[in-house]
Amino acid sequence: MKHSRLALLGAVAAAVSLVVTGCSGTPSSDGTAPAASKPESVVVAVGAVPDSLTPSPWGGSASHVVLSGLGSQLMAYKGAGSEESCLKPSTDLTGRLAESAELNPDGTGVIVKLRDLTSQWGNKLSAEDVAWSLQIGMVRQPVMKGTLTTSGFDVDNLTKIIDEHTIQLNTKVVTSYTLASLQNNLFYIHDSVEAKKHATADDPTANNWLSKNLADYSGWDLEEFTPGTSLTLKADSHWEGKRGSVKRVVIKAVSNTATRSQLVESGEAQVAGSFEYDQYASLAKAPGVQVLDCVGQTRDTLMINTKTGPLADPAVRRAVSQAIDRAALVKGAYSGYGEPSKAIFPGVKATPSYTFDKAAAKKALADAGYPDGFDMELSYSVTRPGPVAERSAVLIQSMLKDVGIRVALKNIASTTDFSTAVIDGRYQAILYSEPIVINDPAFYSYAFYAGGAPSNSTGWADPRFDAARLKMADVKTSEADRKTLLQDAADYIDEGSPILALVQTKNMLARQKGLTGANPLTNNQIYFAALGG
């Protein structure tokens, strides 16, 4: 039975269960269905492999690759990675480690019933695993605690074990994305019996050991892990979950996009992503290669530190936005893939500062006291949003020069250093990407914009925005009112312009033609157990 936000309206009186469903394949770019490929081994070539197998330290897109791929979370989006999801990303949920998840009758908790699954160490999935994993997750990764809080969970009294296979996650309030948050790859469930053996006084969460070892319910044994370089997994024959034909997965960091392209074309790699966009066009013509061009909801953005200097003035930030020709950016950096952003969020009307107008930008800068412009440092990394970042940075540098802003570019090569710089706010301006990890505007308008949100490092906050967002998250708010509130929220952000959306990107991936199960999830990653399925 599927579950959507609307079902939550009646959930306090009658709970709605969520059950496991499977995934289907995706057609080829020419509209024909290629012969199904059911290999036993797959090589995935990526731009970067993280330094840790846990969410701490967070490695940006590299961490998404591993945590989404392993998939040891309670929930998943229904049909994620399927042909249907490629065309229209789902907001309905299904179970992954959970057999079902439902709100209790009085709305004070989510009751999760667990599937019969065995870890690599021979231990059965239990309610204690869930309780321990969520508790230590909040300690090692503060962003997770913030996400649980905004999702309505009682983080000070999070869990109540009902029996060995059933646990209640206590809530203070039910939001439109309370259940959807449980598919977030931050909410990773470990084998607590094995992990606790490696906890120490200095490392009570056992993160040091878990960073380099697997103790989870993903269905994979760790064969090899070289932080930042490669990860090799082999199927755990004792795992009871559903998987495709693939029994061995090798994830290789190949930073050079030309080399990644060669690996796919030669058949040495069966899945690869994070290319320059013009390379996707070339790969689509290569024999034996299929390029998936799925509907995307991710936005590539420009984040601005609003605390000091000329960029502390919202009028200056709006002028920066007006000086950026987003259509030219799509054409020059994205090879036509993607859409120029017209507002901070998808699905709302265009907001004023998103109109490209150099003359208006120059006047606004002069009125703000900068008739001769100013110096600005723009940080970027090819680890996120990807190789396009370098080309985007150069184009934006040229566009801002036209209105007098002298941009110095700063390349941050390390995935961990880049993610840390974003979280700590150690930037003047920085190119970033916001994958939709929870497909609900009440959440994705929270993570980088709400006052007090752990990921909000720009220094901007607006109580009007926070009020609108909270109303959006209220399950009693109608869909029509949610749309109005989202527009209001977009207008408030446009007024403050702490973050500028640049391009709404496509969800793209290159794979061996006919390889089933290699379809991008909502956050543009793949689920390893689906490969060959």
Disulfide bonds with the S-S distance in Angstrom:
Cys86-Cys294 2.08
